[in-house]
Amino acid sequence: MKATFESVQGKVAVVTGASRGIGEAIARAFAANGMKVVLAARSEEQGRKVASEIVAQGGDAVFVRTDCSDPAQIKALVEKAVEIYGRLDGFVSNAGIGMGGNPLHEYEMEEYERIFALNSEGVFAGMKYAAEAIFRSKSKGGFLINVASVAGLVPQRGQALYTATKFGVVGMTRAAALDYAAYGITVNAICPGYTKISIFGDIPEAAMAMFAKDCPAGRMGDPMECAWLALFLASDMARYITGAVIPVDGALSAGHQNVTTWKNPGLYAGTAEN
């Protein structure tokens, strides 16, 4: 048997937070393999730029400006996708914000409301309205993919609110997988670790080096490493994979690092990337 991505050709998918970072990478990977992609984000200029580049490269993509913290806009987004392409096969909930660096008591209630509106309620709305549309489309390969975080697997100090939203996404993913398993809709979560995306902002190089050092793989991830997993989960090769919560984190969530001594270090000299 030969593994290919031919099964995704012609599928219609929405990708939120698609104007940059992991969302952009997923949208590009989908389109490059024959999927029809609806890109959604708040940044209209950047979102339209990405969609135009995809079309210029032979892909099929449109951009719909969407504030994913507003359930009404997500509902309208799904309806627009069906209006344009006549169906919906998949939805990737990637839009989210980071918030961290403070002990729990120093967060304000306004910050709680802001991060939960996007990272939690926005994901719920995407899953809800997309699932309904996928059922109505009678999709033979329907899928929901949620981009959570390594913080949804391992709590992080100073990240109480962000961690809570991502644990919630992991829980919704697993529960929804049980809801839809008998109906052929797969539901999975991708949990990126330290990845080179805009959520890190303009932090100093020294801080970026610290993130890389903290990761057992010795480097930060590339958005495309999450995109290839999303493409696989959208394909028929992954039809029996549902309810999975998959880290893409260079072993960051695998456990604590410790000091080790190699008895024969020369055997593997030069093979480690770090």
N, C-alpha and C positions, 0 to 999 in steps of 0.2 A: 504494500500500500504506500501511496505517496501523499505526504501532507502538503496541502495547498490551501490558499485562502479564496479559492473560486466560489465557495459557498456564501461569501459575504456580498458578492456582486449583486447590485440592484437593491440591496437592503437600504431602508431609510432610517437614519438615526439622528437624534438631536444630541449635541454636545454643549453643555453649559460651561461658562468660564473659558470659552474657546478663543479668546483674543490673544492669549499668551500662555506660556508655560506648558503644563501637562495637558490642559484642554486643547490648546493649539496643536500640540504634537499628536494627540489622539485624532483630532479632526483631519489632520494631514494624512495620517496613516490610513484612516478609514477611506478617505477620498482616493488615495493612491491605489487602493485595492478595489475600486469600483463601487464603493458605497455612495449613496446620496446623503449629503450631510447638511444639517441645519445648525449653523453656529450661533450661539447665544452668549451675550455678555453685555455689561453696562457700557463698556468703552466702544462707542459706535465707530469712531475713526479707525481704531486698530482692528476691530472685528471685521469691518468691511475690507480692510487691507488684506487680512488673512484669507477671507473668502475669495477675493479677486485673484490672489496669487494661486489659490487652489484651482480656480477655473482656468487661469492662464496656463496651468500645467496639465490641462486636460481633464480635471476633476469636475464633479457636479456638486456645487455648494452654494448656499445662500446664507445671509446673515440677518438675524432678527434681534434688534436691541431688546434686552430683557434685564430687568432687575430681579434676580432670583431670590431676593428676600421678600418679594411680593407674590404670594400664591396666585393672585389673579393674573399677573403677568406670565407666570409659568403656564397656567391654563391656556392663556391666549397663545403662548408659544407653541404648545402642542397642537392646538387647533390650526395654527398657521402652517405648521409642518405638514399636517394632513391635507390642508387646502392646497398647498403647493405640489405635493408629491402623491396625494391620493391615499396615503397609508402611513403607518409607523411600525417599524420593527424593533427599534431599540432606543434607549435613552441613557446617556452618561451624565450623571450628576457630579460635576467636577467643581462648580463654582463654590468658593469658600474664602474665608478670611482667617488670618492668624491673629492671635492675641496672646501675649505672654510676657513673662519676666517679672511678675509680681506675685506675692503671696495672696492667697484667696481673699483675705479680708480687705485688701487694697483695691479690688475691683469695684466699680460702681454698678448699680443696677442697670443703668443705661447701657453699659458695656455688655452685661449679661443679655439684655434684650436684643442688642445689635448682632452679637455673634450667633445666638440661637435662631434668630430670624433667618439668617442665611445658611448657616452650617447644619441646622437641624430641620426647621420648618420648611426651608427651601428644598431640601432633599426629599422630605416626605411628600411635598406637593409634586415634585418631579416624578416620583415613583407612582403616586396615586393617578395623576392624569395620564402619564405615559402608559401605565398598565391598562387603563380603560381603553385607550386608543389602540394599543396592541391587540387587545381582545377583539375590538370592533374591526380591526384590519384582518383578523383571522391569520395572523402571521404564523408561519411554519418554523420560524427560528427567532422568536422574540427574546429580547434580553434587556435587563436592567443592570447597569454597572455604576456603583457608587465609588467615588474616589474619597477614601477616608484618610487615614494617616497611621504611621507607626504609633502615634499618640493614642490611637484607638485600640492598641494592643498593650502598650506599656505606658502607664502614667508618667508624666514628666513634671518635675518641680517647677513652680512658677507658671504652669499651664493649666490651671484648674478648669477654666471655662472651655478652652479649646479642647482639652482632653475629654471633658464631659460631652461635648458635641460629637466628637469622633467615636467615643464609645457608643453613643446613641446611634450613629450611622451603622456601626458594626452590628448592633442589636437589631435594627430595622432590616438590615440586609438578610440576616439569618432567618428572622421571622417571616419576611416576605418570600424567601426561598421555599419555606414550608407551605405557604399559601398557594404558590403558583407551580410547584414542581409537577403536579399531576396534569398541568395544562400546557406544558412545553415552553414556559417562559423561565429562563434562567436568571438568577439574581446573585450577583457576586460583588465583592468589594476589593479594591486595590488599596494597599496601605503603603504609600511612599515613605521612605525615610528622608534623610537630608538630600534634597534634590535642588539643582541649580535653577530656581524659578524666582519670580519677582516677589514672592512672599517674604524673602529674606531682605528685600529692599537694598539700600546702599550701605550695607554693613561693611566694616573694614576687612581687608584681606586677612588680617590676623584672626578675625572671628571665623571666616570661611575655612581657614586652615585648621582651626579648632574643631569645627564640625567634621572635617575630613579625618582628622586624627581620632575623633571619638568613634568613628565607624570602623568595625573590624576590617572592612574591605579597603580602608585607607583612602577613600575618595568619596566625593559626593556623587549622587546619581545624575543621569541625564534624563530629561523628560521623555525622550523616545523609548527609554527602557520600560516606562509605564505604558506607553502607547502600544508597543508590540504585544504586551500582555492583554490590553483592552481589545486589540484586534483578534487575538486568539479566542478570547472569551465571547466575542461576537460571532465567531465562526461555528460551523457544524462540528468542528473537531472538539468543541467544548460543550456539547449538548448534554453531557452527563455530569458536568461540573456546575453545581449550584449550591448556594449557601456557603461558598468558600470565601475566606478572608485572607487575601494573599499579600504578604509583605514584599515590597521591592525596595530593600533597604540595606543591602550589603551585609546582612547578618546583624544589624543593629538591634533588632528585637529578639534575637535568638537566645540571648542571655548575657550575663556580665562577663566582661573581659578580665583576664587574670594574667599573671606573669608566667610564661612557659619557657622551658629550655629545650631546644632541639638537640637530641643526641647525635644526629648526623646532619648538621645544617648545610654541609656542602652538597648533599644529594639534590636539594631543590634550589640551589643558588641561582638567582636570576629569574625564577619563575613567578614569584609573587609580584603583583602589580604595584604594591606599595613598598 
